[in-house]
Amino acid sequence: MHDKTAFAKRLGKLTAKQALLFEGIGGALGASKAPKGHRGEGLARGVTRGLGTSLGTGAGALAGIHAGNSWAGLPADPGAAAQTLADEGTQGRLLMALKILGSMAAGGTLGGLAGYGLSGAAIGKPSWEQDKEQEPA
């Protein structure tokens, strides 16, 4: 099996596990924060926010890897990139790795924040907050 295919499969499995973890934690937190009578909605809202966060994190991390490769000066061709890494000394390889990992972490963080915010905007206010606004003063 080609190395890129094996890496993509491992990354896909890891991302799926991460998404399930985010959704599970989000659902549990959403249900625990919701008032009685609204636990189901809280669970669904938490799962939705978790899904948005995990999708944003994954997309941001992939964008960060791409940006880090460009920043590190690695060519897009895997063979040429491997040759560039082989030609570099230890310090050069370490610097390239730090640029790629730093870009991946920054991209994942920004993507996760964007996914969390966008998923919250998409689902709107919870019904228990809307009920409070409609009650007469």
ChimeraX attribute file (.defattr): number of C-alpha atoms within 10 A of each C-alpha:
attribute: neighborCount
match mode: 1-to-1
recipient: residues
	/A:1	5
	/A:2	6
	/A:3	8
	/A:4	10
	/A:5	10
	/A:6	11
	/A:7	11
	/A:8	11
	/A:9	12
	/A:10	12
	/A:11	13
	/A:12	13
	/A:13	12
	/A:14	11
	/A:15	16
	/A:16	15
	/A:17	12
	/A:18	17
	/A:19	21
	/A:20	15
	/A:21	16
	/A:22	22
	/A:23	24
	/A:24	17
	/A:25	16
	/A:26	23
	/A:27	25
	/A:28	17
	/A:29	17
	/A:30	24
	/A:31	21
	/A:32	15
	/A:33	14
	/A:34	18
	/A:35	12
	/A:36	11
	/A:37	9
	/A:38	16
	/A:39	17
	/A:40	14
	/A:41	18
	/A:42	25
	/A:43	23
	/A:44	17
	/A:45	25
	/A:46	27
	/A:47	25
	/A:48	22
	/A:49	26
	/A:50	27
	/A:51	25
	/A:52	25
	/A:53	28
	/A:54	26
	/A:55	23
	/A:56	25
	/A:57	28
	/A:58	24
	/A:59	19
	/A:60	25
	/A:61	24
	/A:62	18
	/A:63	18
	/A:64	25
	/A:65	22
	/A:66	18
	/A:67	17
	/A:68	22
	/A:69	21
	/A:70	14
	/A:71	13
	/A:72	17
	/A:73	13
	/A:74	18
	/A:75	14
	/A:76	11
	/A:77	9
	/A:78	11
	/A:79	10
	/A:80	12
	/A:81	15
	/A:82	12
	/A:83	13
	/A:84	15
	/A:85	17
	/A:86	12
	/A:87	11
	/A:88	12
	/A:89	10
	/A:90	11
	/A:91	9
	/A:92	15
	/A:93	16
	/A:94	13
	/A:95	13
	/A:96	20
	/A:97	16
	/A:98	14
	/A:99	21
	/A:100	21
	/A:101	17
	/A:102	16
	/A:103	23
	/A:104	25
	/A:105	18
	/A:106	18
	/A:107	25
	/A:108	25
	/A:109	19
	/A:110	18
	/A:111	25
	/A:112	24
	/A:113	18
	/A:114	18
	/A:115	24
	/A:116	21
	/A:117	15
	/A:118	16
	/A:119	20
	/A:120	18
	/A:121	11
	/A:122	11
	/A:123	11
	/A:124	11
	/A:125	11
	/A:126	14
	/A:127	12
	/A:128	15
	/A:129	9
	/A:130	11
	/A:131	9
	/A:132	10
	/A:133	10
	/A:134	8
	/A:135	7
	/A:136	5
	/A:137	5
